[in-house]
């Protein structure tokens, strides 16, 4: 039996895809290829275009200058300008020092004032305990300062007077003792590191305040209380407040410090010692000499 031959019309095409078309279709269904075609290829074309554009030095210069100009116009807008600096809580000299430290001249854009750097610089001032900076509405740079309060005077080895706070931090240099007669004075090597201990002793010595000239740290271990008429109370290394209270009680009962006494040595708690003044010693020697003569006759 013969197979019948079907005639194909002219222009007929096989509906099955070609091998190349099939492979390209399968490749397009791969996620990596699709992502690269949609994202990576346009990015590469854009980067290539930008690179070719910026290859010219003149174009790069124009682009940078345009960016700088736009940035300057934004920063110099009136709403970003600082026209005034207000300082609260600072004394006159400290406020003047802060104004001199301002890195820009007002009026200036707030973008040109580095508040953190400015705050750190102000905090380096010895008299400043804490500082807070902020820009208030209306273009006001607000500076709130908390100053250290002088609590004691420290006479250095060179004779200079330094004002210290209760923690021993330097506040300022004092040119004359008469400028702060209300502050007690300490001296001696290492005295600036024992301010709190010194203040405790000064508080205990309040009954002697009219005659008290200061305290000296001896050997970085103990204190000598210095009174007028060159009198000294030598305090022990331990129990200094108790020893000082004993001296005050003796003075109240026997007018000890009103006598011609040069030194009251309290270093030995079991054997306090008194050293007489020169006049008292001369008088005592004279009396002893007269008694010897009388006995000799």
Rosetta blueprint (number, residue, H / E / L):
1 X L
2 X L
3 X L
4 X L
5 X L
6 X L
7 X L
8 X L
9 X L
10 X L
11 X L
12 X L
13 X L
14 X L
15 X L
16 X L
17 X L
18 X L
19 X H
20 X H
21 X H
22 X H
23 X H
24 X H
25 X H
26 X H
27 X H
28 X H
29 X L
30 X L
31 X H
32 X H
33 X H
34 X H
35 X H
36 X H
37 X H
38 X H
39 X H
40 X H
41 X H
42 X H
43 X H
44 X H
45 X H
46 X H
47 X H
48 X H
49 X H
50 X H
51 X H
52 X H
53 X H
54 X H
55 X L
56 X L
57 X H
58 X H
59 X H
60 X H
61 X H
62 X H
63 X H
64 X H
65 X H
66 X H
67 X H
68 X H
69 X H
70 X H
71 X H
72 X H
73 X H
74 X H
75 X H
76 X L
77 X L
78 X H
79 X H
80 X H
81 X E
82 X E
83 X L
84 X E
85 X E
86 X E
87 X E
88 X E
89 X L
90 X L
91 X L
92 X H
93 X H
94 X H
95 X H
96 X H
97 X H
98 X H
99 X H
100 X H
101 X H
102 X L
103 X L
104 X L
105 X L
106 X L
107 X L
108 X E
109 X E
110 X H
111 X H
112 X H
113 X L
114 X L
115 X H
116 X H
117 X H
118 X H
119 X H
120 X H
121 X H
122 X H
123 X H
124 X L
125 X L
126 X L
127 X L
128 X E
129 X E
130 X E
131 X E
132 X E
133 X E
134 X E
135 X E
136 X E
137 X L
138 X L
139 X L
140 X E
141 X E
142 X E
143 X E
144 X E
145 X E
146 X E
147 X E
148 X L
149 X L
150 X L
151 X L
152 X E
153 X E
154 X E
155 X E
156 X L
157 X L
158 X L
159 X L
160 X L
161 X E
162 X E
163 X E
164 X E
165 X L
166 X L
167 X L
168 X L
169 X L
170 X E
171 X E
172 X E
173 X E
174 X E
175 X L
176 X L
177 X H
178 X H
179 X H
180 X H
181 X L
182 X L
183 X L
184 X L
185 X E
186 X E
187 X E
188 X L
189 X L
190 X L
191 X H
192 X H
193 X H
194 X L
195 X H
196 X H
197 X H
198 X H
199 X H
200 X H
201 X H
202 X H
203 X H
204 X H
205 X L
206 X H
207 X H
208 X H
209 X L
210 X L
211 X L
212 X E
213 X E
214 X E
215 X E
216 X E
217 X E
218 X E
219 X L
220 X L
221 X L
222 X E
223 X E
224 X E
225 X E
226 X E
227 X E
228 X H
229 X H
230 X H
231 X L
232 X E
233 X E
234 X E
235 X L
236 X L
237 X L
238 X L
239 X L
240 X H
241 X H
242 X H
243 X H
244 X H
245 X H
246 X H
247 X H
248 X H
249 X H
250 X H
251 X H
252 X H
253 X H
254 X H
255 X L
256 X H
257 X H
258 X H
259 X L
260 X L
261 X E
262 X E
263 X E
264 X E
265 X E
266 X L
267 X L
268 X L
269 X L
270 X L
271 X L
272 X L
273 X E
274 X E
275 X E
276 X E
277 X L
278 X H
279 X H
280 X H
281 X H
282 X H
283 X H
284 X H
285 X H
286 X H
287 X H
288 X H
289 X H
290 X H
291 X H
292 X H
293 X H
294 X H
295 X H
296 X H
297 X L
